[in-house]
Amino acid sequence: MPYVAAVVDLAEGPRMMTQVVECEEGALAIGMELRVAFRREEGCEAVAVFRP
């Protein structure tokens, strides 16, 4: 399935390579505000993803 990969600047300072979910790729914009969400994946407790 296609997904949107992104580099997100966290408020705490570091940058994080992640995935943006619940957002059409055409609606993405540099500098838009995102919130963290956690998704369970097989073999992992939780994976951080971001959504508007």
PyMOL commands that place a pseudoatom at each C-alpha (Angstrom):
pseudoatom trace, name=CA, resn=MET, resi=1, chain=A, elem=C, hetatm=0, pos=[0.000, 0.000, 0.000]
pseudoatom trace, name=CA, resn=PRO, resi=2, chain=A, elem=C, hetatm=0, pos=[1.391, 3.472, -0.758]
pseudoatom trace, name=CA, resn=TYR, resi=3, chain=A, elem=C, hetatm=0, pos=[2.253, 5.635, 2.195]
pseudoatom trace, name=CA, resn=VAL, resi=4, chain=A, elem=C, hetatm=0, pos=[3.610, 9.120, 2.853]
pseudoatom trace, name=CA, resn=ALA, resi=5, chain=A, elem=C, hetatm=0, pos=[7.128, 9.175, 4.292]
pseudoatom trace, name=CA, resn=ALA, resi=6, chain=A, elem=C, hetatm=0, pos=[8.228, 12.393, 5.971]
pseudoatom trace, name=CA, resn=VAL, resi=7, chain=A, elem=C, hetatm=0, pos=[10.931, 13.993, 8.069]
pseudoatom trace, name=CA, resn=VAL, resi=8, chain=A, elem=C, hetatm=0, pos=[9.251, 15.699, 11.039]
pseudoatom trace, name=CA, resn=ASP, resi=9, chain=A, elem=C, hetatm=0, pos=[10.906, 18.367, 13.194]
pseudoatom trace, name=CA, resn=LEU, resi=10, chain=A, elem=C, hetatm=0, pos=[9.864, 17.626, 16.772]
pseudoatom trace, name=CA, resn=ALA, resi=11, chain=A, elem=C, hetatm=0, pos=[9.129, 20.495, 19.191]
pseudoatom trace, name=CA, resn=GLU, resi=12, chain=A, elem=C, hetatm=0, pos=[11.908, 19.136, 21.431]
pseudoatom trace, name=CA, resn=GLY, resi=13, chain=A, elem=C, hetatm=0, pos=[14.473, 19.745, 18.673]
pseudoatom trace, name=CA, resn=PRO, resi=14, chain=A, elem=C, hetatm=0, pos=[15.380, 16.480, 16.927]
pseudoatom trace, name=CA, resn=ARG, resi=15, chain=A, elem=C, hetatm=0, pos=[14.148, 15.362, 13.517]
pseudoatom trace, name=CA, resn=MET, resi=16, chain=A, elem=C, hetatm=0, pos=[12.432, 12.040, 12.944]
pseudoatom trace, name=CA, resn=MET, resi=17, chain=A, elem=C, hetatm=0, pos=[11.880, 9.953, 9.815]
pseudoatom trace, name=CA, resn=THR, resi=18, chain=A, elem=C, hetatm=0, pos=[8.275, 8.766, 10.032]
pseudoatom trace, name=CA, resn=GLN, resi=19, chain=A, elem=C, hetatm=0, pos=[5.002, 8.223, 8.217]
pseudoatom trace, name=CA, resn=VAL, resi=20, chain=A, elem=C, hetatm=0, pos=[2.085, 10.659, 7.894]
pseudoatom trace, name=CA, resn=VAL, resi=21, chain=A, elem=C, hetatm=0, pos=[-1.325, 8.992, 8.178]
pseudoatom trace, name=CA, resn=GLU, resi=22, chain=A, elem=C, hetatm=0, pos=[-4.947, 10.111, 7.756]
pseudoatom trace, name=CA, resn=CYS, resi=23, chain=A, elem=C, hetatm=0, pos=[-3.944, 12.811, 5.260]
pseudoatom trace, name=CA, resn=GLU, resi=24, chain=A, elem=C, hetatm=0, pos=[-4.098, 12.898, 1.465]
pseudoatom trace, name=CA, resn=GLU, resi=25, chain=A, elem=C, hetatm=0, pos=[-0.646, 13.497, 0.025]
pseudoatom trace, name=CA, resn=GLY, resi=26, chain=A, elem=C, hetatm=0, pos=[-1.926, 16.560, -1.869]
pseudoatom trace, name=CA, resn=ALA, resi=27, chain=A, elem=C, hetatm=0, pos=[-2.979, 18.132, 1.438]
pseudoatom trace, name=CA, resn=LEU, resi=28, chain=A, elem=C, hetatm=0, pos=[0.526, 17.969, 2.944]
pseudoatom trace, name=CA, resn=ALA, resi=29, chain=A, elem=C, hetatm=0, pos=[2.514, 21.169, 3.287]
pseudoatom trace, name=CA, resn=ILE, resi=30, chain=A, elem=C, hetatm=0, pos=[5.920, 22.039, 4.678]
pseudoatom trace, name=CA, resn=GLY, resi=31, chain=A, elem=C, hetatm=0, pos=[5.505, 23.479, 8.147]
pseudoatom trace, name=CA, resn=MET, resi=32, chain=A, elem=C, hetatm=0, pos=[2.042, 22.041, 8.784]
pseudoatom trace, name=CA, resn=GLU, resi=33, chain=A, elem=C, hetatm=0, pos=[1.262, 21.084, 12.360]
pseudoatom trace, name=CA, resn=LEU, resi=34, chain=A, elem=C, hetatm=0, pos=[1.167, 17.346, 13.073]
pseudoatom trace, name=CA, resn=ARG, resi=35, chain=A, elem=C, hetatm=0, pos=[0.321, 15.259, 16.128]
pseudoatom trace, name=CA, resn=VAL, resi=36, chain=A, elem=C, hetatm=0, pos=[1.870, 11.964, 17.098]
pseudoatom trace, name=CA, resn=ALA, resi=37, chain=A, elem=C, hetatm=0, pos=[-0.193, 8.769, 17.052]
pseudoatom trace, name=CA, resn=PHE, resi=38, chain=A, elem=C, hetatm=0, pos=[0.928, 5.235, 17.838]
pseudoatom trace, name=CA, resn=ARG, resi=39, chain=A, elem=C, hetatm=0, pos=[0.220, 2.198, 15.698]
pseudoatom trace, name=CA, resn=ARG, resi=40, chain=A, elem=C, hetatm=0, pos=[0.794, -1.409, 16.715]
pseudoatom trace, name=CA, resn=GLU, resi=41, chain=A, elem=C, hetatm=0, pos=[2.781, -3.548, 14.284]
pseudoatom trace, name=CA, resn=GLU, resi=42, chain=A, elem=C, hetatm=0, pos=[3.694, -7.193, 14.379]
pseudoatom trace, name=CA, resn=GLY, resi=43, chain=A, elem=C, hetatm=0, pos=[6.907, -7.709, 16.330]
pseudoatom trace, name=CA, resn=CYS, resi=44, chain=A, elem=C, hetatm=0, pos=[6.804, -4.192, 17.866]
pseudoatom trace, name=CA, resn=GLU, resi=45, chain=A, elem=C, hetatm=0, pos=[4.955, -2.718, 20.815]
pseudoatom trace, name=CA, resn=ALA, resi=46, chain=A, elem=C, hetatm=0, pos=[4.108, 0.539, 19.014]
pseudoatom trace, name=CA, resn=VAL, resi=47, chain=A, elem=C, hetatm=0, pos=[5.359, 2.659, 16.125]
pseudoatom trace, name=CA, resn=ALA, resi=48, chain=A, elem=C, hetatm=0, pos=[5.093, 6.457, 16.149]
pseudoatom trace, name=CA, resn=VAL, resi=49, chain=A, elem=C, hetatm=0, pos=[3.308, 7.968, 13.126]
pseudoatom trace, name=CA, resn=PHE, resi=50, chain=A, elem=C, hetatm=0, pos=[1.973, 11.478, 12.652]
pseudoatom trace, name=CA, resn=ARG, resi=51, chain=A, elem=C, hetatm=0, pos=[-1.353, 12.922, 11.505]
pseudoatom trace, name=CA, resn=PRO, resi=52, chain=A, elem=C, hetatm=0, pos=[-2.650, 16.462, 11.017]
for i in range(1, 52): cmd.bond("trace and resi %d" % i, "trace and resi %d" % (i + 1))
show_as sticks, trace
zoom trace
